[in-house]
Amino acid sequence: MILYNSASRKREEFVPYDPSLVKMYTCGPTVYHFAHIGNLRSYIMEDILEKYLRYTGYNVKRVMNITDVGHLTSDADEGEDKMLKGARREHKSVLEIAQYYTDAFFDDCAKLNIKTPDVVEPATHCIDDYIRIIQKLMDTGYAYFAGGNVYFDTSKLEKYYVFNDFKEEDLNVGVREGVEEDTNKRNRNDFVLWFTKSKFEDQALKWDSPWGVGYPGWHIECSGISMKHLGENIDIHCGGIDNAFPHHTNEIAQSEAYLGHPWVKYWMHVLHLNTTSGKMSKSSGEFLTVSLLEQKGYDPLAYRFFCLQSHYRKSLVFSWENLDNAQGAYNKLIARVAALNPGDGEFDEAAFHELDQKFRTAMDNDLNSSLAVTALYDVLKAKTNDATKLKAIAAFDTVLGLSLIEKAAARREELKRQQVVAGEFTIISESGEADADVEAKIRARQDAKKAKNFAEADRIRDELKAAGIEVTDIPHGAKWKRI
Ligand SMILES: [Zn+2]
């Protein structure tokens, strides 16, 4: 499989450190609010990667952190504590907020068919791991204590920037107006490993440490949690593109300084979901959540389908119109799968293999999910029996996660319920909609045929056609659809 590596900025052949187990790490959510669907795009695409690795035969161990402490509103240790902000907004404790939004996050993931990682670790559970890493960084001169906090000294590194070509002088431009500069830092990019002198009097969660009572910085969480569960090397570290700098850059700095060797083999970053007015965020424009999509009548899996139709390294533009189109295409896809007859033919292994190769070629090409969706449509058009087609669709869907087999089976059941039986004659609506007028006309046409009044039968068929209704005769009945 070819995977784009953000660290080398090249497409590379994927070769894990240990072929018997792929170790994967995902930066999890900061649980102070609902995730917006832009954040969830990253989790969908990471889910596809994990499932495809399993599809090709790898064992995968995937770890995700839950940030319930230490993340300030600016990723560069400035601004407010996000968890405190959430707690204040909702008049709850920080731990209540963390639990509530952790549950909400996994509810959203379940609706989007995102598998829960093998290990999910809240940041507050691993304080000793961070302290051990920070202590070694202090002992080896990579960290320093100033003004009550412990900082990582970025000037000790030969190379700090990994994902971008920033130069020192460019950084002044990036300093946000209105944010007080931290004068304790020796270098602009130094970052906090441990806070004791909190800017926030009411910081709820504090722990004892060799540097005083306080709490960890955000970046150290991912290094500590990944090393605890995955050891000294990770094959693939994933995240949204906004995590590349400073978060992932700082993760690499502290982890490699601590370990003394390279840490992550492949970095995978998913690009933004934009709205027509720009980058999606919680604070600007409509706050787009999975619940909002549901309230508006969309299936969350139609959103997953929408995400799959675009490559993860391209930014994707969300609009209600685009989602309408995705929902329409998704419904049609389910109807087409439902129209396949599970009892049609014997499984044809050669035909399956050919279809599967197309799917794998798409996914092996840096997870080209839109081509993988095309491979799925190719199955529907393929010259093989329905049993083989259904096997291929079921196989691909273990990766794509669109619940196609389940939804198609439910639809077949629904269609059966909706069959209108009139004597021996059964009328089936292909879309599942009921229309008494159409059914009455189809029955009148059947009566005319029985009475050998074929002119009248043709007239009724033409009348229906003019009204956009196509009628097809089936044994003991007719089926109809709008065209
Ligand atoms: Zn992280």
Residues whose N, C-alpha, C, O or C-beta is under 5 A from the ligand:
A	BS01	ZN	C27 C222
